[in-house]
Amino acid sequence: MTTDGWVECRCGARHWGRSGAAGLLLTDGERVVLQHRAEWSHQGGTWGMPGGARHVDESAVAGALREAAEEAGIDGGHVRVFATSALTHPDWSYTTVLARTAPGLHVEATDAESLEVLWVPLAEVTDRPLLPAFEDAWPQLQAMLGVDLHVVVDAANVVGSRPDGWWRDRRGAAEKLIGGISALAEAGVPAGFADLHGERWWPTWHVVTEGAARGARHTTASTAVEIHEAPGEGDDAIAARAADLAAEAARVVVVTADRELRRRCESAGAAVVGPRTLLELLT
């Protein structure tokens, strides 16, 4: 159900979308998709991202992907959402949904709201007359586009942090953890989890198992959850994984309470949080 219409906000401005609005900022690593807005539209002639009013009970992600399909012919099956950033007013909000795709995805203006839709090099975005709100948000959004977030989980340490009988079935306990992380991979984590800008992030998860927990799997495991079986000591596998990812310029967060492992991971350039930080998101 559409919610097209203006909101007379207590901030003193009028905003489009009675249930708020959302837009998709899509990148292929070197460029972003921008929409040249039709002259008749609000603030027409400027450039911004494909987007519009959200439907009733529609999530920001779903709304942004729908609008991008309607306005720019973007197939949501070829993009991976990795973060959101919300601009919140007293009576309205706009959520930017950041996503990645492989180079070569075709885009075009597919409705009357656009003069054109183009891939624009990151360095040339500010050369165009931008929608004022997008222009204000661009510096932070551009910084977010450069973040590739990965979370490495010390499964044994996280499972062992709760006295819930995990020692009776270590593999089963690990599979329960993987199931919870798979659900979290779909829902995303608060930006504060990784000390990042924005509202929510969807990282790639790396769950490292060892000992009796090797072979742990979960039927609902997300494609964003990778399971790594340590051939020897789990700490060595975790430290190596964190170092490899950090060397690739990824933003890496390791979940463990082990002090020596913390030191090794931080030396490699990763951030470290304790098991409670993750477990509180899983409850």
Backbone as CSV, one residue per row, in Angstrom:
resi,resn,N_x,N_y,N_z,CA_x,CA_y,CA_z,C_x,C_y,C_z
1,MET,0.855,-1.197,0.000,0.000,0.000,0.000,0.882,1.235,0.000
2,THR,0.686,2.096,-0.997,1.520,3.274,-1.118,1.192,4.330,-0.073
3,THR,2.187,5.104,0.274,1.997,6.202,1.222,2.529,7.483,0.601
4,ASP,2.352,7.640,-0.709,2.740,8.878,-1.373,1.993,10.041,-0.745
5,GLY,2.663,11.150,-0.604,2.053,12.330,-0.007,3.066,13.067,0.836
6,TRP,2.744,14.326,1.125,3.659,15.184,1.868,3.426,15.070,3.370
7,VAL,4.511,15.204,4.108,4.457,15.281,5.570,4.869,16.692,5.968
8,GLU,3.991,17.376,6.694,4.326,18.696,7.235,5.052,18.462,8.560
9,CYS,6.346,18.492,8.503,7.173,18.095,9.649,7.346,19.249,10.630
10,ARG,7.485,18.892,11.894,7.713,19.906,12.927,9.074,20.590,12.796
11,CYS,9.928,20.072,11.906,11.205,20.751,11.661,10.999,21.995,10.810
12,GLY,9.778,22.168,10.265,9.472,23.333,9.449,9.505,23.073,7.956
13,ALA,9.883,21.858,7.561,9.963,21.516,6.142,8.902,20.497,5.768
14,ARG,8.652,20.372,4.463,7.762,19.338,3.939,8.610,18.201,3.395
15,HIS,8.198,16.952,3.684,8.937,15.785,3.223,7.995,14.832,2.501
16,TRP,8.516,14.150,1.487,7.706,13.234,0.696,7.726,11.835,1.307
17,GLY,6.515,11.271,1.476,6.394,9.909,1.984,5.826,9.873,3.385
18,ARG,4.549,9.526,3.500,3.904,9.564,4.819,4.431,8.487,5.763
19,SER,5.063,7.446,5.234,5.707,6.440,6.078,7.228,6.535,5.986
20,GLY,7.710,7.702,5.605,9.136,7.878,5.415,9.552,7.500,4.006
21,ALA,10.819,7.634,3.721,11.334,7.356,2.382,12.679,6.652,2.489
22,ALA,13.095,6.055,1.370,14.377,5.347,1.343,14.941,5.390,-0.061
23,GLY,16.265,5.319,-0.151,16.929,5.311,-1.449,18.095,4.353,-1.445
24,LEU,18.503,3.933,-2.645,19.599,2.973,-2.786,20.843,3.671,-3.312
25,LEU,21.933,3.572,-2.556,23.230,4.055,-3.007,24.043,2.822,-3.381
26,LEU,24.109,2.551,-4.675,24.729,1.334,-5.183,26.104,1.638,-5.748
27,THR,27.103,0.828,-5.375,28.468,1.022,-5.862,29.011,-0.273,-6.460
28,ASP,29.929,-0.109,-7.403,30.682,-1.254,-7.909,32.145,-1.162,-7.473
29,GLY,32.398,-0.293,-6.506,33.737,-0.099,-5.981,34.421,1.144,-6.510
30,GLU,34.087,1.534,-7.722,34.692,2.714,-8.351,33.661,3.789,-8.668
31,ARG,32.382,3.386,-8.769,31.322,4.299,-9.184,30.095,4.099,-8.311
32,VAL,29.164,5.043,-8.417,27.855,4.898,-7.786,26.780,5.214,-8.822
33,VAL,25.585,4.686,-8.598,24.457,4.972,-9.478,23.766,6.243,-9.000
34,LEU,23.639,7.224,-9.886,22.946,8.465,-9.566,21.799,8.701,-10.531
35,GLN,20.773,9.350,-10.006,19.560,9.666,-10.766,19.499,11.176,-10.996
36,HIS,19.352,11.577,-12.246,19.122,12.981,-12.587,17.613,13.213,-12.535
37,ARG,17.176,13.965,-11.560,15.751,14.087,-11.262,15.024,14.939,-12.303
38,ALA,13.823,14.486,-12.662,13.004,15.220,-13.626,12.735,16.636,-13.135
39,GLU,12.662,17.581,-14.070,12.502,18.994,-13.709,11.219,19.244,-12.921
40,TRP,10.163,18.464,-13.215,8.881,18.708,-12.545,8.864,18.186,-11.107
41,SER,9.832,17.355,-10.756,9.843,16.757,-9.425,10.371,17.737,-8.383
42,HIS,10.200,17.395,-7.115,10.706,18.225,-6.023,12.218,18.370,-6.153
43,GLN,12.680,19.617,-6.191,14.097,19.926,-6.387,14.608,19.283,-7.681
44,GLY,13.786,19.391,-8.710,14.099,18.809,-10.001,15.360,19.387,-10.613
45,GLY,15.993,18.585,-11.453,17.227,18.985,-12.107,18.481,18.629,-11.329
46,THR,18.310,18.268,-10.062,19.459,17.879,-9.249,19.705,16.373,-9.381
47,TRP,20.840,15.948,-8.834,21.231,14.545,-8.870,21.194,13.952,-7.462
48,GLY,20.699,12.736,-7.379,20.656,12.021,-6.105,20.641,10.536,-6.385
49,MET,20.148,9.765,-5.451,20.070,8.313,-5.645,18.628,7.901,-5.938
50,PRO,18.426,6.800,-6.639,17.053,6.319,-6.841,16.392,6.060,-5.491
51,GLY,15.147,6.483,-5.343,14.459,6.277,-4.078,13.105,6.945,-4.075
52,GLY,12.402,6.777,-2.959,11.089,7.384,-2.852,10.367,6.941,-1.603
53,ALA,9.071,7.185,-1.572,8.251,6.903,-0.397,8.183,5.403,-0.120
54,ARG,8.277,5.042,1.150,8.112,3.651,1.563,6.629,3.320,1.691
55,HIS,6.288,2.068,1.419,4.927,1.593,1.618,4.678,1.322,3.103
56,VAL,3.406,1.183,3.460,3.039,0.852,4.833,3.677,-0.482,5.217
57,ASP,4.325,-0.515,6.375,4.961,-1.731,6.911,6.095,-2.251,6.031
58,GLU,6.627,-1.430,5.154,7.744,-1.826,4.301,9.049,-1.396,4.957
59,SER,10.009,-2.304,5.015,11.304,-1.954,5.590,12.025,-0.978,4.667
60,ALA,12.987,-0.276,5.237,13.763,0.669,4.434,14.508,-0.053,3.319
61,VAL,15.065,-1.219,3.621,15.802,-1.976,2.606,14.871,-2.394,1.471
62,ALA,13.720,-2.948,1.830,12.764,-3.370,0.801,12.293,-2.184,-0.026
63,GLY,12.034,-1.057,0.627,11.588,0.133,-0.086,12.631,0.664,-1.040
64,ALA,13.887,0.704,-0.595,14.960,1.206,-1.451,15.164,0.305,-2.668
65,LEU,15.132,-1.002,-2.460,15.313,-1.926,-3.577,14.143,-1.845,-4.560
66,ARG,12.924,-1.704,-4.037,11.755,-1.576,-4.924,11.855,-0.315,-5.765
67,GLU,12.169,0.818,-5.109,12.271,2.078,-5.836,13.386,2.035,-6.875
68,ALA,14.513,1.390,-6.538,15.626,1.293,-7.487,15.242,0.454,-8.699
69,ALA,14.426,-0.566,-8.474,13.952,-1.373,-9.598,13.003,-0.569,-10.470
70,GLU,12.107,0.200,-9.838,11.113,0.968,-10.569,11.737,2.129,-11.348
71,GLU,12.736,2.783,-10.767,13.280,4.008,-11.348,14.544,3.790,-12.174
72,ALA,15.288,2.724,-11.858,16.588,2.555,-12.509,16.792,1.160,-13.097
73,GLY,15.766,0.302,-13.041,15.883,-1.032,-13.599,16.886,-1.913,-12.891
74,ILE,17.155,-1.639,-11.616,18.157,-2.395,-10.865,17.531,-3.662,-10.300
75,ASP,18.102,-4.794,-10.642,17.634,-6.093,-10.162,18.237,-6.340,-8.782
76,GLY,17.376,-6.380,-7.756,17.844,-6.573,-6.390,18.580,-7.877,-6.178
77,GLY,18.385,-8.853,-7.068,19.078,-10.117,-6.944,20.559,-10.022,-7.244
78,HIS,20.993,-8.886,-7.806,22.399,-8.714,-8.167,23.114,-7.722,-7.254
79,VAL,22.493,-7.358,-6.151,23.135,-6.420,-5.233,23.198,-7.029,-3.835
80,ARG,24.171,-6.579,-3.056,24.311,-7.021,-1.658,24.288,-5.797,-0.761
81,VAL,23.249,-5.687,0.038,23.140,-4.585,0.989,24.166,-4.785,2.097
82,PHE,24.894,-3.703,2.448,25.881,-3.838,3.514,25.756,-2.799,4.621
83,ALA,24.931,-1.774,4.442,24.772,-0.788,5.515,23.557,0.086,5.247
84,THR,23.087,0.745,6.296,22.055,1.774,6.168,22.468,3.000,6.973
85,SER,21.986,4.140,6.541,22.217,5.395,7.252,20.897,6.154,7.267
86,ALA,20.447,6.538,8.443,19.129,7.154,8.573,19.229,8.637,8.930
87,LEU,18.450,9.441,8.213,18.276,10.854,8.540,16.903,10.980,9.178
88,THR,16.866,11.341,10.459,15.611,11.314,11.206,15.165,12.723,11.573
89,HIS,13.938,13.064,11.193,13.293,14.324,11.560,12.196,14.027,12.584
90,PRO,11.600,15.048,13.188,10.559,14.785,14.191,9.406,13.925,13.692
91,ASP,9.009,14.112,12.416,7.835,13.402,11.907,8.117,12.614,10.636
92,TRP,9.384,12.373,10.343,9.724,11.755,9.049,11.154,11.259,9.094
93,SER,11.464,10.285,8.245,12.847,9.806,8.162,13.163,9.388,6.734
94,TYR,14.434,9.490,6.402,14.930,9.002,5.113,16.089,8.070,5.390
95,THR,16.026,6.869,4.820,17.082,5.886,5.029,17.818,5.623,3.727
96,THR,19.116,5.842,3.762,19.972,5.480,2.635,20.423,4.035,2.824
97,VAL,20.178,3.209,1.832,20.588,1.807,1.853,21.808,1.667,0.951
98,LEU,22.938,1.299,1.513,24.179,1.159,0.761,24.345,-0.293,0.332
99,ALA,24.717,-0.489,-0.914,24.828,-1.850,-1.448,25.943,-1.917,-2.479
100,ARG,26.433,-3.130,-2.696,27.484,-3.377,-3.683,26.975,-4.300,-4.779
101,THR,27.587,-4.181,-5.950,27.319,-5.085,-7.054,28.594,-5.253,-7.848
102,ALA,28.631,-6.270,-8.694,29.794,-6.488,-9.542,29.792,-5.471,-10.679
103,PRO,30.965,-5.099,-11.178,31.024,-4.176,-12.318,30.240,-4.724,-13.505
104,GLY,29.632,-3.815,-14.253,28.924,-4.216,-15.465,27.420,-4.243,-15.356
105,LEU,26.857,-4.012,-14.158,25.403,-4.031,-14.014,24.790,-2.878,-14.810
106,HIS,23.829,-3.195,-15.643,23.178,-2.184,-16.470,22.140,-1.411,-15.655
107,VAL,22.137,-0.091,-15.818,21.123,0.761,-15.205,20.611,1.729,-16.264
108,GLU,19.357,2.158,-16.097,18.775,3.127,-17.020,17.555,3.758,-16.372
109,ALA,17.159,4.910,-16.876,15.943,5.552,-16.400,14.747,4.743,-16.884
110,THR,13.934,4.280,-15.939,12.809,3.408,-16.317,11.455,3.996,-15.945
111,ASP,11.417,5.250,-15.507,10.130,5.922,-15.314,10.310,7.415,-15.523
112,ALA,9.196,8.152,-15.436,9.210,9.578,-15.769,9.845,10.444,-14.698
113,GLU,10.210,9.867,-13.555,10.796,10.667,-12.485,12.269,10.985,-12.736
114,SER,12.865,10.379,-13.771,14.284,10.558,-14.035,14.524,11.119,-15.434
115,LEU,15.445,12.073,-15.514,15.941,12.495,-16.820,16.943,11.477,-17.336
116,GLU,17.748,10.947,-16.421,18.709,9.899,-16.753,19.189,9.249,-15.463
117,VAL,19.677,8.039,-15.595,20.284,7.304,-14.491,21.615,6.778,-14.999
118,LEU,22.696,7.110,-14.277,24.030,6.795,-14.771,24.930,6.246,-13.671
119,TRP,25.946,5.496,-14.095,27.066,5.173,-13.218,28.003,6.387,-13.229
120,VAL,28.303,6.918,-12.049,29.143,8.108,-11.933,30.379,7.776,-11.097
121,PRO,31.595,8.052,-11.599,32.800,7.810,-10.799,32.731,8.544,-9.462
122,LEU,33.230,7.914,-8.409,33.175,8.504,-7.077,33.789,9.897,-7.052
123,ALA,34.874,10.088,-7.762,35.566,11.371,-7.746,34.793,12.469,-8.457
124,GLU,33.747,12.103,-9.222,33.002,13.094,-9.998,31.612,13.380,-9.443
125,VAL,31.265,12.747,-8.333,29.917,12.934,-7.773,29.649,14.398,-7.467
126,THR,30.592,15.073,-6.827,30.364,16.464,-6.413,30.519,17.456,-7.559
127,ASP,30.837,16.977,-8.761,30.895,17.873,-9.918,29.500,18.195,-10.431
128,ARG,28.503,17.467,-9.956,27.133,17.650,-10.435,26.315,18.423,-9.400
129,PRO,25.254,19.108,-9.833,24.373,19.779,-8.870,23.574,18.729,-8.104
130,LEU,23.916,18.519,-6.848,23.322,17.442,-6.074,22.080,17.898,-5.330
131,LEU,21.168,16.965,-5.105,20.047,17.199,-4.195,20.643,17.687,-2.876
132,PRO,20.183,18.807,-2.321,20.852,19.366,-1.139,21.050,18.388,0.010
133,ALA,20.032,17.574,0.329,20.177,16.634,1.443,21.234,15.576,1.120
134,PHE,21.296,15.156,-0.153,22.308,14.179,-0.561,23.696,14.798,-0.523
135,GLU,23.793,16.046,-0.912,25.080,16.739,-0.860,25.597,16.823,0.573
136,ASP,24.695,17.123,1.512,25.102,17.195,2.920,25.567,15.840,3.438
137,ALA,24.899,14.778,3.003,25.202,13.435,3.514,26.372,12.777,2.798
138,TRP,26.747,13.261,1.621,27.716,12.570,0.781,29.066,12.287,1.465
139,PRO,29.677,13.232,2.185,30.975,12.911,2.791,30.935,11.673,3.690
140,GLN,29.909,11.558,4.532,29.802,10.382,5.398,29.454,9.145,4.588
141,LEU,28.562,9.271,3.627,28.185,8.122,2.812,29.383,7.619,2.009
142,GLN,30.178,8.534,1.471,31.353,8.125,0.713,32.331,7.349,1.587
143,ALA,32.500,7.812,2.840,33.381,7.089,3.759,32.830,5.691,4.040
144,MET,31.513,5.565,4.198,30.904,4.262,4.448,31.075,3.324,3.263
145,LEU,31.046,3.865,2.040,31.199,3.035,0.855,32.543,2.319,0.836
146,GLY,33.539,2.893,1.497,34.874,2.315,1.501,35.112,1.276,2.569
147,VAL,34.086,0.961,3.372,34.248,0.014,4.478,33.747,-1.363,4.070
148,ASP,34.593,-2.351,4.237,34.224,-3.755,3.996,34.326,-4.460,5.343
149,LEU,33.193,-4.669,5.995,33.173,-5.148,7.372,33.128,-6.669,7.451
150,HIS,34.039,-7.228,8.251,34.083,-8.671,8.509,34.147,-8.906,10.012
151,VAL,33.437,-9.922,10.483,33.453,-10.287,11.900,33.950,-11.721,12.019
152,VAL,35.016,-11.911,12.789,35.597,-13.233,13.031,35.210,-13.669,14.434
153,VAL,34.545,-14.810,14.554,33.999,-15.259,15.833,34.798,-16.447,16.372
154,ASP,35.314,-16.295,17.571,35.967,-17.380,18.303,34.860,-18.230,18.916
155,ALA,34.384,-19.226,18.153,33.195,-19.976,18.558,33.375,-20.641,19.914
156,ALA,34.521,-21.249,20.157,34.746,-21.946,21.424,34.681,-20.983,22.598
157,ASN,35.243,-19.794,22.424,35.255,-18.814,23.500,33.863,-18.260,23.764
158,VAL,33.118,-18.002,22.689,31.763,-17.462,22.845,30.852,-18.498,23.486
159,VAL,30.896,-19.738,22.971,30.067,-20.809,23.531,30.433,-21.055,24.993
160,GLY,31.722,-21.035,25.293,32.169,-21.318,26.650,31.941,-20.207,27.651
161,SER,31.460,-19.051,27.167,31.245,-17.921,28.082,29.941,-18.041,28.863
162,ARG,29.103,-19.035,28.515,27.827,-19.218,29.213,27.761,-20.633,29.794
163,PRO,27.464,-20.775,31.081,27.375,-22.112,31.706,26.024,-22.767,31.434
164,ASP,25.798,-23.123,30.166,24.493,-23.669,29.784,24.584,-25.144,29.385
165,GLY,25.646,-25.808,29.801,25.803,-27.224,29.497,26.435,-27.501,28.157
166,TRP,27.092,-26.506,27.570,27.689,-26.650,26.245,28.697,-27.799,26.179
167,TRP,29.344,-28.113,27.286,30.387,-29.136,27.293,29.847,-30.546,27.026
168,ARG,28.538,-30.718,27.176,27.949,-32.033,26.925,27.783,-32.312,25.426
169,ASP,27.728,-31.238,24.623,27.569,-31.393,23.174,28.192,-30.164,22.510
170,ARG,29.493,-30.187,22.359,30.199,-29.016,21.843,29.820,-28.701,20.391
171,ARG,29.654,-29.739,19.607,29.247,-29.504,18.215,27.842,-28.925,18.160
172,GLY,26.928,-29.469,18.955,25.570,-28.938,18.979,25.534,-27.501,19.451
173,ALA,26.367,-27.168,20.450,26.418,-25.792,20.953,26.944,-24.853,19.872
174,ALA,27.945,-25.323,19.121,28.484,-24.503,18.033,27.439,-24.294,16.948
175,GLU,26.665,-25.323,16.651,25.621,-25.193,15.628,24.518,-24.234,16.072
176,LYS,24.210,-24.240,17.360,23.232,-23.277,17.877,23.746,-21.855,17.701
177,LEU,25.048,-21.651,17.975,25.648,-20.327,17.783,25.615,-19.927,16.317
178,ILE,25.946,-20.852,15.423,25.933,-20.553,13.992,24.524,-20.183,13.533
179,GLY,23.518,-20.872,14.074,22.141,-20.532,13.733,21.781,-19.121,14.150
180,GLY,22.203,-18.740,15.358,21.933,-17.388,15.828,22.649,-16.343,14.990
181,ILE,23.895,-16.625,14.623,24.650,-15.688,13.795,24.033,-15.590,12.405
182,SER,23.510,-16.692,11.886,22.854,-16.661,10.577,21.636,-15.745,10.592
183,ALA,20.878,-15.786,11.678,19.732,-14.880,11.805,20.210,-13.436,11.892
184,LEU,21.312,-13.229,12.606,21.864,-11.883,12.748,22.410,-11.386,11.411
185,ALA,22.910,-12.302,10.603,23.410,-11.924,9.281,22.290,-11.370,8.413
186,GLU,21.081,-11.840,8.628,19.935,-11.320,7.877,19.446,-9.991,8.442
187,ALA,19.498,-9.844,9.754,18.965,-8.647,10.407,19.950,-7.494,10.443
188,GLY,21.263,-7.805,10.380,22.275,-6.770,10.515,22.596,-6.466,11.963
189,VAL,23.656,-5.704,12.169,24.075,-5.328,13.518,24.067,-3.810,13.631
190,PRO,23.869,-3.275,14.844,23.949,-1.821,15.011,25.337,-1.313,14.644
191,ALA,25.396,-0.108,14.109,26.680,0.459,13.701,27.669,0.510,14.850
192,GLY,27.169,0.715,16.079,28.043,0.793,17.240,28.798,-0.487,17.518
193,PHE,28.301,-1.626,17.030,28.983,-2.911,17.226,30.404,-2.846,16.684
194,ALA,30.576,-2.154,15.561,31.895,-2.046,14.933,32.438,-0.625,14.972
195,ASP,31.807,0.234,15.776,32.228,1.630,15.914,32.269,2.323,14.551
196,LEU,31.162,2.183,13.814,31.075,2.752,12.480,29.949,3.774,12.398
197,HIS,29.993,4.597,11.357,28.896,5.523,11.090,27.694,4.747,10.555
198,GLY,26.556,5.410,10.545,25.356,4.815,9.984,24.440,4.253,11.045
199,GLU,23.507,3.438,10.596,22.490,2.861,11.466,22.723,1.365,11.683
200,ARG,22.749,0.583,10.585,22.985,-0.861,10.675,23.983,-1.288,9.610
201,TRP,24.677,-2.399,9.900,25.648,-2.963,8.967,25.390,-4.459,8.817
202,TRP,25.694,-4.957,7.621,25.574,-6.382,7.314,26.968,-6.911,6.949
203,PRO,27.721,-7.364,7.943,29.086,-7.831,7.661,29.102,-9.239,7.088
204,THR,30.298,-9.659,6.648,30.555,-11.059,6.374,31.055,-11.679,7.670
205,TRP,30.469,-12.825,8.053,30.802,-13.480,9.319,31.726,-14.666,9.063
206,HIS,32.709,-14.829,9.928,33.639,-15.952,9.860,33.622,-16.643,11.224
207,VAL,33.025,-17.812,11.303,32.928,-18.544,12.564,34.001,-19.632,12.564
208,VAL,34.923,-19.542,13.511,36.034,-20.496,13.580,35.742,-21.531,14.666
209,THR,35.715,-22.806,14.262,35.465,-23.897,15.202,36.740,-24.720,15.368
210,GLU,36.794,-25.466,16.466,37.963,-26.300,16.753,37.538,-27.510,17.570
211,GLY,38.441,-28.472,17.691,38.217,-29.633,18.544,36.933,-30.375,18.228
212,ALA,36.186,-30.693,19.275,34.964,-31.476,19.130,33.874,-30.739,18.367
213,ALA,34.031,-29.440,18.185,33.016,-28.672,17.455,33.242,-28.672,15.953
214,ARG,34.349,-29.259,15.503,34.582,-29.321,14.058,33.454,-30.095,13.384
215,GLY,33.100,-29.644,12.212,32.000,-30.273,11.489,30.662,-29.633,11.761
216,ALA,30.632,-28.646,12.656,29.369,-27.966,12.975,28.837,-27.224,11.757
217,ARG,27.573,-27.395,11.497,26.880,-26.712,10.405,25.495,-26.326,10.906
218,HIS,24.762,-25.581,10.091,23.398,-25.224,10.464,22.564,-25.142,9.205
219,THR,21.360,-25.686,9.234,20.524,-25.758,8.038,20.096,-24.388,7.536
220,THR,20.081,-23.389,8.413,19.654,-22.056,7.990,20.837,-21.109,7.825
221,ALA,22.049,-21.646,7.742,23.231,-20.789,7.639,23.123,-19.855,6.436
222,SER,23.347,-18.560,6.681,23.282,-17.548,5.635,24.506,-17.649,4.735
223,THR,24.366,-17.178,3.492,25.518,-17.119,2.593,26.553,-16.122,3.087
224,ALA,26.174,-15.252,4.017,27.108,-14.284,4.588,27.845,-14.848,5.791
225,VAL,27.641,-16.131,6.103,28.308,-16.777,7.241,29.225,-17.868,6.706
226,GLU,30.526,-17.704,6.950,31.520,-18.700,6.546,31.994,-19.443,7.786
227,ILE,32.086,-20.761,7.683,32.528,-21.588,8.804,33.930,-22.104,8.491
228,HIS,34.852,-21.844,9.399,36.241,-22.240,9.225,36.612,-23.240,10.321
229,GLU,37.030,-24.418,9.927,37.457,-25.428,10.888,38.963,-25.315,11.093
230,ALA,39.373,-24.989,12.321,40.792,-24.850,12.615,41.469,-26.215,12.533
231,PRO,42.549,-26.347,11.741,43.232,-27.639,11.667,43.989,-27.976,12.939
232,GLY,44.321,-26.931,13.706,45.029,-27.116,14.965,44.402,-26.258,16.036
233,GLU,45.199,-25.383,16.636,44.685,-24.477,17.657,43.758,-23.436,17.025
234,GLY,42.604,-23.260,17.646,41.657,-22.281,17.134,42.210,-20.875,17.147
235,ASP,42.976,-20.541,18.185,43.525,-19.183,18.289,44.408,-18.851,17.096
236,ASP,45.210,-19.827,16.648,46.081,-19.585,15.501,45.264,-19.321,14.241
237,ALA,44.196,-20.075,14.051,43.350,-19.886,12.871,42.638,-18.540,12.915
238,ILE,42.191,-18.137,14.092,41.491,-16.857,14.238,42.439,-15.700,13.976
239,ALA,43.619,-15.747,14.570,44.597,-14.678,14.380,45.009,-14.578,12.913
240,ALA,45.191,-15.729,12.259,45.582,-15.719,10.853,44.469,-15.162,9.975
241,ARG,43.232,-15.545,10.271,42.108,-15.043,9.485,41.972,-13.538,9.644
242,ALA,42.087,-13.047,10.872,41.990,-11.608,11.125,43.108,-10.857,10.413
243,ALA,44.322,-11.399,10.451,45.453,-10.741,9.803,45.278,-10.699,8.290
244,ASP,44.801,-11.805,7.703,44.596,-11.844,6.254,43.553,-10.819,5.823
245,LEU,42.464,-10.729,6.548,41.410,-9.786,6.197,41.878,-8.345,6.368
246,ALA,42.580,-8.076,7.459,43.083,-6.723,7.696,44.080,-6.323,6.620
247,ALA,44.872,-7.279,6.140,45.840,-6.992,5.081,45.151,-6.627,3.776
248,GLU,43.905,-7.072,3.621,43.117,-6.746,2.424,42.356,-5.433,2.592
249,ALA,42.680,-4.698,3.656,42.077,-3.391,3.961,40.638,-3.494,4.431
250,ALA,40.244,-4.660,4.905,38.902,-4.812,5.459,38.856,-4.257,6.882
251,ARG,37.674,-3.875,7.305,37.441,-3.519,8.702,37.104,-4.822,9.408
252,VAL,37.913,-5.227,10.389,37.774,-6.535,11.010,37.458,-6.381,12.493
253,VAL,36.439,-7.101,12.948,36.095,-7.175,14.361,36.184,-8.636,14.776
254,VAL,36.960,-8.924,15.806,37.084,-10.281,16.331,36.301,-10.376,17.629
255,VAL,35.532,-11.444,17.782,34.751,-11.663,18.999,35.457,-12.722,19.833
256,THR,36.056,-12.313,20.941,36.732,-13.231,21.857,36.992,-12.524,23.184
257,ALA,37.165,-13.320,24.229,37.554,-12.775,25.528,38.970,-13.205,25.899
258,ASP,39.626,-13.952,25.027,40.973,-14.437,25.295,41.976,-13.280,25.179
259,ARG,42.704,-13.000,26.251,43.579,-11.828,26.279,44.725,-11.928,25.274
260,GLU,45.373,-13.083,25.198,46.484,-13.219,24.271,46.012,-13.150,22.822
261,LEU,44.861,-13.755,22.541,44.309,-13.665,21.192,43.927,-12.229,20.869
262,ARG,43.382,-11.527,21.833,43.066,-10.108,21.635,44.311,-9.343,21.212
263,ARG,45.421,-9.587,21.937,46.662,-8.880,21.628,47.118,-9.176,20.207
264,ARG,47.063,-10.436,19.825,47.501,-10.822,18.488,46.631,-10.193,17.399
265,CYS,45.333,-10.187,17.622,44.418,-9.631,16.619,44.544,-8.117,16.516
266,GLU,44.669,-7.467,17.648,44.836,-6.018,17.621,46.155,-5.634,16.960
267,SER,47.189,-6.432,17.163,48.474,-6.169,16.516,48.366,-6.287,15.001
268,ALA,47.446,-7.127,14.552,47.238,-7.312,13.112,46.343,-6.238,12.507
269,GLY,45.759,-5.373,13.348,44.919,-4.295,12.852,43.435,-4.506,13.036
270,ALA,43.039,-5.554,13.757,41.621,-5.824,13.995,41.157,-5.184,15.296
271,ALA,39.866,-4.893,15.383,39.245,-4.498,16.649,38.735,-5.759,17.330
272,VAL,38.579,-5.711,18.645,38.133,-6.885,19.398,37.009,-6.494,20.342
273,VAL,35.953,-7.323,20.374,34.871,-7.154,21.340,34.684,-8.472,22.075
274,GLY,34.120,-8.402,23.268,33.906,-9.596,24.064,32.670,-10.374,23.648
275,PRO,32.557,-11.633,24.079,31.392,-12.462,23.737,30.065,-11.839,24.127
276,ARG,30.022,-11.119,25.251,28.751,-10.536,25.687,28.184,-9.586,24.649
277,THR,29.067,-8.837,23.970,28.615,-7.899,22.954,27.839,-8.611,21.847
278,LEU,28.337,-9.780,21.456,27.634,-10.570,20.437,26.398,-11.250,21.016
279,LEU,26.528,-11.853,22.191,25.421,-12.601,22.760,24.201,-11.717,23.039
280,GLU,24.440,-10.466,23.400,23.318,-9.564,23.645,22.517,-9.307,22.378
281,LEU,23.176,-9.396,21.217,22.478,-9.219,19.936,21.731,-10.488,19.523
282,LEU,22.148,-11.631,20.093,21.537,-12.903,19.724,20.314,-13.237,20.573
283,THR,20.112,-12.535,21.691,19.002,-12.853,22.577,17.696,-12.298,22.028
